[in-house]
Amino acid sequence: MITAELQKEWAEALLAARGAAGAPWLEELRNRAGGLIAELPLVNRKQEAWRYTNVEPILREQFQPVVNRPRGYAGAVPEAITPHRLVFVDGWFMPSLSDVNLLPEEVTAGSLAEAIAAGDERVKNRLGSVANPGEHLFTALNTALINDGLFLHIPAGVKLESPVELFWLNSGSDAPLLAQPRNLVILEPDAEAVLIEHHLPGSGQGYFHNGLSEIILDPRSRLDHYRVQDESDQAWHLSRLVLDQGSDSHYHGITLAFGGRLARTEYNGLFTAEEAHCTLRGLYTVGDEQLQDFHLDVRHDVPRCSSREQFKGLLHGKGRAVFDGRILVEKDAQKSDAELTNDNLMLTRNAEVDTKPQLEIYADDVKASHGTTVGQLDSSQIFYLRSRGIPEQRAIHMLCEGFAAEIIEHIHVEALREQALARLRKTLASLDG
């Protein structure tokens, strides 16, 4: 059972281990967030946002924050599919493993900690301007322990020809580590970029990835953002992405979630000017001893913006999934266009999903819809394929791939699309037993 004392002692032990901030303005930001922790409500099932997700195992673990850059990395670094590769270990940027030499000179892609140390005014002015540290315990903790992460800045009018690819790796320490990456992505007016993130497994004890990304899209900018979460089955993974979109900006995000013992992804989207467009898609697979949890909160505060949210889940074994999606259309957000769907395919009787798509509409001139489905494979479709000489297991795989294809086909990077399909097939093959 989560108590106020347990939550407080857990957080205080982590805060006591944090290193120096380095900059007075950052120290103020971190201290403000740290002071909020004692005031925040318990992260337990009495809160609607955590109703189906038990984080008590996280609060029972004595994690060690990684407050300094690791000296090295003994594992293999995956091959990149683009010319621009950034590698982070335990949340810290590793320049010796990265390669951004072919990026345009005016583009900044690298370490948040180094940008802070260099006195970068863009970081000082924008870091913490979008994400509210009082949202919940883990957001406050990330802010109170800010050290390193990604800083990506694309100047006005710059359109990157190749994606920027990130690899989030873990050192595999015997001690349970807490990685706290804080990411800041800024696209100035008319800038365009593709960002690919890989969250890959580590060895050793269970580790905790508690990441937070602030993504700021200035007018007419566009970001295609792909995230592949394939953590260890001993890992806890929390990611929160906060979007701030200017006029006529476009955000196209896809998350593929395969790994983790408990994995939770939060999207918070805010339109700050008219004619902005946001598309969020996701595919998750979940099996024994796994929980995949998605929370979406997209706010239409201004007129003439559009949002599309489409998430699909494949559940097997005794896997559990949670989908809690909300679109809020305020009274002044006339001409809004919003659509939210969540579809789940149950491959076993013992799998479980809790799904709750929501629309809150206070304007009277909008186009909006939402829906959810939970079902099993159609036996008549399996019979049809078998009647054409296709073995039963192959028929099941084909139907599952067809179900997932509606998400994967929206990945515009061919090599990544092929990787995603291969990873899905690996999961399906493991079910043949």
C-alpha positions in Angstrom: 0.0 0.0 0.0 1.3 3.4 -0.9 1.4 5.8 2.0 2.4 9.5 2.3 5.4 8.4 4.4 6.5 5.9 1.7 6.2 8.4 -1.1 8.0 11.1 0.9 10.9 8.9 2.1 11.4 7.4 -1.4 11.6 10.9 -3.0 13.7 12.4 -0.3 16.3 9.6 -0.6 16.6 10.4 -4.4 16.8 14.2 -3.9 19.5 13.8 -1.3 21.7 12.1 -4.0 21.4 14.8 -6.6 24.4 16.7 -7.8 24.9 20.5 -8.2 22.8 22.3 -10.7 25.7 24.5 -12.0 23.5 27.5 -13.0 21.5 29.6 -10.5 18.4 29.7 -12.7 18.5 25.9 -12.9 19.0 25.5 -9.2 15.9 27.6 -8.7 13.9 25.5 -11.1 15.0 22.3 -9.4 14.4 23.5 -5.9 10.9 24.7 -6.8 10.1 21.3 -8.2 11.6 19.5 -5.2 9.5 21.6 -2.9 6.4 20.5 -4.7 6.9 16.8 -4.0 5.8 17.0 -0.4 2.6 18.7 -1.5 1.6 16.4 -4.3 -1.1 13.8 -3.8 -0.2 10.2 -3.5 0.3 8.3 -6.8 -2.2 5.6 -6.0 -5.3 4.1 -7.4 -7.5 6.7 -5.7 -6.3 9.1 -8.4 -8.2 8.6 -11.7 -5.0 8.9 -13.7 -3.4 6.0 -11.8 -6.5 4.0 -11.2 -5.3 0.9 -13.2 -1.6 1.3 -12.6 0.1 0.2 -9.4 3.5 2.0 -9.0 4.1 0.6 -5.5 6.9 -1.7 -6.7 8.7 1.4 -8.0 8.4 3.2 -4.6 9.6 0.1 -2.8 12.9 0.0 -4.8 15.9 1.9 -3.6 17.1 3.4 -6.9 20.4 5.1 -7.3 20.2 8.3 -9.5 22.9 8.6 -12.1 24.2 12.0 -11.3 27.4 11.9 -13.4 28.2 10.9 -16.9 29.2 7.2 -17.1 32.9 6.7 -17.9 32.1 4.4 -20.7 29.8 1.8 -22.1 30.8 -1.9 -22.5 27.9 -3.0 -24.6 27.4 -2.9 -28.4 25.9 0.2 -29.9 23.3 -0.6 -32.5 23.9 0.4 -36.0 22.1 3.6 -37.0 19.8 3.8 -40.0 20.6 7.5 -40.5 23.9 9.6 -40.7 23.0 11.5 -37.4 23.4 9.3 -34.3 23.2 10.4 -30.7 23.8 7.9 -27.9 22.8 8.3 -24.3 23.8 5.9 -21.5 21.8 6.1 -18.2 20.3 9.3 -19.4 23.7 11.0 -20.2 25.0 12.0 -23.6 28.0 10.0 -24.8 29.9 12.0 -27.4 32.4 9.3 -28.1 29.6 7.0 -29.2 27.7 9.6 -31.2 28.2 11.1 -34.6 26.5 14.4 -35.6 29.3 15.7 -37.8 27.1 15.8 -40.9 24.4 17.9 -39.4 24.2 21.5 -40.7 26.5 23.8 -38.7 23.6 25.9 -37.5 21.8 22.9 -35.9 22.4 22.0 -32.3 22.0 18.4 -31.3 23.6 17.0 -28.2 23.9 17.3 -24.5 21.5 19.4 -22.5 24.0 19.6 -19.6 26.7 21.0 -21.9 24.2 23.6 -23.3 23.4 24.7 -19.7 27.1 24.8 -18.8 27.8 27.0 -21.8 25.1 29.4 -20.8 22.9 28.8 -23.8 20.1 31.4 -23.5 17.7 29.2 -25.6 17.8 26.6 -22.9 17.5 29.1 -20.1 14.5 30.8 -21.7 12.6 27.6 -22.7 13.5 24.8 -20.3 10.5 24.3 -17.9 8.3 26.7 -19.9 6.0 23.9 -21.1 6.0 21.0 -18.6 4.3 21.6 -15.3 6.4 20.0 -12.5 3.3 19.9 -10.3 1.5 17.4 -12.7 2.5 14.4 -10.5 5.3 12.9 -8.5 7.4 11.7 -11.4 7.3 14.9 -13.3 8.3 16.8 -10.2 11.1 14.3 -9.6 12.4 14.7 -13.1 12.5 18.4 -12.8 14.1 18.4 -9.4 16.9 16.1 -10.7 17.5 17.7 -14.1 21.1 16.9 -15.2 21.4 15.8 -18.8 19.3 14.7 -21.8 18.8 15.8 -25.4 18.9 19.4 -26.5 17.9 19.7 -30.2 17.5 23.1 -31.8 16.6 23.5 -35.5 16.8 27.2 -36.6 14.2 29.0 -38.7 13.9 27.7 -42.2 16.2 24.7 -41.8 14.8 21.4 -43.1 16.9 18.4 -42.2 17.2 15.9 -45.1 17.9 12.9 -42.8 16.5 11.9 -39.5 18.2 12.5 -36.1 18.4 9.1 -34.4 18.7 8.6 -30.6 19.7 5.5 -28.7 18.8 5.3 -25.0 21.0 2.6 -23.5 21.6 1.3 -20.0 24.9 0.5 -18.4 23.7 -2.8 -16.9 24.9 -2.0 -13.3 24.2 -4.5 -10.6 22.5 -1.8 -8.6 19.0 -0.6 -9.6 19.7 2.7 -11.4 17.4 5.7 -12.0 18.0 7.5 -15.3 16.4 10.9 -15.5 16.8 12.3 -19.0 15.3 15.7 -19.6 14.9 16.6 -23.3 14.3 19.9 -24.9 13.4 20.0 -28.6 12.8 23.4 -30.3 11.9 23.9 -34.0 11.9 27.6 -35.0 9.5 28.9 -37.7 9.5 26.9 -41.0 11.9 24.3 -39.6 11.4 20.6 -40.3 13.0 17.5 -38.8 12.5 13.8 -38.2 13.4 12.4 -34.8 13.8 8.7 -34.0 14.2 7.3 -30.5 15.1 3.8 -29.5 14.8 2.8 -25.8 16.8 -0.4 -25.6 17.2 -3.0 -22.9 19.9 -3.2 -20.3 21.2 -6.1 -18.1 21.5 -6.4 -14.4 18.9 -5.3 -11.8 15.7 -3.6 -12.7 16.2 0.0 -13.7 13.9 3.0 -13.8 13.7 5.3 -16.8 11.9 8.5 -15.8 12.1 10.7 -18.9 10.4 14.0 -19.7 10.5 15.8 -23.1 9.4 19.3 -23.8 8.7 19.8 -27.6 8.2 23.3 -28.8 7.1 23.9 -32.4 7.1 27.4 -33.6 4.8 28.6 -36.4 4.8 26.5 -39.6 7.4 24.0 -38.3 7.0 20.3 -38.6 8.3 17.4 -36.6 7.9 13.7 -37.4 8.7 11.8 -34.1 9.1 8.1 -33.8 9.7 6.3 -30.5 10.4 2.6 -30.1 10.2 1.4 -26.5 11.8 -2.0 -26.2 13.1 -2.0 -22.6 14.2 -5.0 -20.5 11.4 -7.1 -19.0 12.9 -6.0 -15.6 12.6 -2.3 -16.4 10.2 0.4 -15.3 9.7 3.0 -18.0 7.9 6.3 -17.7 8.0 8.8 -20.5 6.1 12.1 -20.6 6.0 14.2 -23.7 4.6 17.8 -23.5 3.9 19.5 -26.9 3.5 23.2 -27.4 2.4 24.0 -31.0 2.3 27.3 -32.7 0.2 28.3 -35.7 0.2 26.0 -38.7 2.7 23.7 -37.0 2.5 19.9 -37.5 3.4 17.2 -35.1 3.3 13.6 -36.3 4.2 11.1 -33.5 4.2 7.3 -33.4 5.1 5.2 -30.4 5.8 1.5 -30.6 5.8 -0.2 -27.2 7.1 -3.7 -26.9 9.1 -4.0 -23.7 9.2 -3.1 -20.0 7.8 -4.6 -16.9 5.7 -1.5 -16.4 5.8 1.0 -19.2 3.8 4.2 -19.1 3.7 6.9 -21.9 2.0 10.2 -21.4 1.2 12.8 -24.1 0.2 16.3 -23.2 -0.6 18.4 -26.2 -1.4 22.1 -26.2 -2.3 24.3 -29.2 -1.3 27.9 -28.6 -2.3 29.3 -32.0 -4.8 28.5 -34.8 -4.4 26.1 -37.6 -2.0 23.7 -35.7 -2.2 20.0 -36.3 -1.3 17.0 -34.1 -1.4 13.3 -35.0 -0.6 10.7 -32.3 -0.5 7.0 -33.1 0.7 4.0 -31.1 1.0 0.3 -31.2 1.6 -1.8 -28.1 2.1 -5.5 -27.5 1.8 -6.8 -24.0 2.3 -10.3 -22.5 2.9 -12.1 -19.2 4.3 -9.9 -16.3 3.8 -6.8 -18.5 1.8 -3.6 -18.2 1.6 -1.1 -21.0 -0.1 2.2 -20.0 -0.9 5.1 -22.3 -2.3 8.5 -21.2 -3.3 11.2 -23.6 -4.4 14.7 -22.8 -4.9 16.9 -25.9 -6.3 20.4 -25.3 -7.9 22.5 -28.0 -7.9 26.0 -26.5 -7.9 28.0 -29.8 -10.0 27.7 -33.0 -9.3 25.8 -36.1 -6.9 23.1 -34.9 -7.0 19.4 -35.6 -5.9 16.3 -33.7 -5.9 12.6 -34.5 -5.2 9.9 -31.9 -5.2 6.3 -33.0 -3.8 3.5 -30.8 -3.9 -0.3 -31.2 -2.9 -3.1 -28.8 -2.1 -6.7 -29.2 -2.5 -8.5 -25.9 -1.4 -12.1 -25.0 -0.7 -14.3 -22.0 -1.7 -12.5 -18.9 -0.7 -9.1 -20.2 -2.4 -5.9 -19.1 -2.9 -2.6 -20.9 -4.3 0.7 -20.0 -5.5 3.4 -22.4 -6.8 6.7 -21.0 -7.2 9.3 -23.7 -8.9 12.7 -23.4 -9.5 15.4 -25.9 -10.7 18.7 -24.4 -12.3 21.4 -26.6 -12.7 24.7 -24.8 -15.5 27.1 -25.5 -13.4 29.4 -27.7 -12.0 26.6 -29.8 -14.6 26.8 -32.6 -14.0 24.8 -35.8 -11.9 22.2 -34.0 -11.5 18.8 -35.6 -10.7 15.9 -33.3 -10.8 12.1 -33.5 -9.7 9.5 -30.9 -9.8 5.7 -31.3 -8.4 2.8 -29.4 -8.6 -0.8 -30.7 -7.4 -3.9 -28.8 -7.0 -7.5 -30.1 -7.0 -10.1 -27.3 -5.1 -13.2 -28.3 -5.7 -15.0 -25.0 -8.5 -15.2 -22.5 -6.4 -14.1 -19.6 -5.2 -10.8 -21.1 -6.8 -7.6 -19.8 -7.3 -4.1 -21.0 -8.8 -1.0 -19.4 -9.7 1.6 -22.0 -11.3 4.9 -21.6 -11.4 7.4 -24.5 -13.0 10.7 -23.5 -14.2 13.8 -25.3 -15.0 17.0 -23.4 -16.5 19.6 -25.7 -17.5 23.1 -24.6 -17.7 24.7 -28.1 -20.7 24.4 -30.4 -19.1 24.3 -33.8 -16.7 21.3 -33.8 -16.2 18.0 -35.5 -15.2 15.3 -33.0 -15.5 11.6 -32.5 -14.2 8.9 -30.2 -14.5 5.1 -29.8 -12.9 1.9 -28.6 -13.0 -1.8 -29.5 -11.9 -4.9 -27.6 -12.2 -8.2 -29.4 -10.7 -11.5 -30.5 -9.5 -12.8 -33.8 -12.4 -13.6 -36.2 -12.6 -17.4 -36.4 -14.2 -17.1 -39.9 -11.2 -15.2 -41.2 -8.9 -17.9 -39.7 -11.0 -20.6 -41.3 -10.9 -18.8 -44.7 -7.1 -18.6 -44.7 -6.7 -22.2 -43.6 -9.1 -23.3 -46.4 -6.5 -21.7 -48.8 -3.8 -23.9 -47.4 -2.3 -21.5 -44.9 -1.3 -23.1 -41.5 -3.3 -21.9 -38.5 -0.4 -20.2 -36.8 0.6 -18.4 -40.0 -3.0 -17.3 -40.5 -3.0 -15.8 -36.9 0.2 -14.0 -37.6 -1.1 -12.6 -40.9 -4.3 -11.3 -39.2 -2.3 -9.7 -36.4 0.1 -8.1 -38.8 -2.9 -6.7 -40.7 -4.3 -5.3 -37.5 -1.0 -3.6 -36.7 -0.2 -2.4 -40.2 -2.6 0.5 -39.9 -0.1 2.0 -37.4 3.2 0.8 -38.9 2.4 2.0 -42.4 2.4 5.6 -41.2 6.1 5.3 -40.4 7.6 7.3 -43.2 11.2 6.1 -42.7 11.4 2.8 -44.7 14.2 1.2 -42.7 12.4 2.0 -39.4 9.2 0.6 -40.8 11.0 -2.7 -41.6 12.5 -2.8 -38.2 9.1 -2.3 -36.6 7.6 -5.1 -38.6 10.4 -7.4 -37.8 10.1 -6.7 -34.1 6.3 -7.4 -34.2 7.0 -10.7 -36.0 9.4 -11.6 -33.3 6.7 -11.2 -30.7 4.2 -13.2 -32.7 6.7 -16.0 -33.2 7.3 -16.2 -29.4 3.6 -17.1 -29.0 3.9 -20.3 -31.1 5.7 -21.9 -28.2 
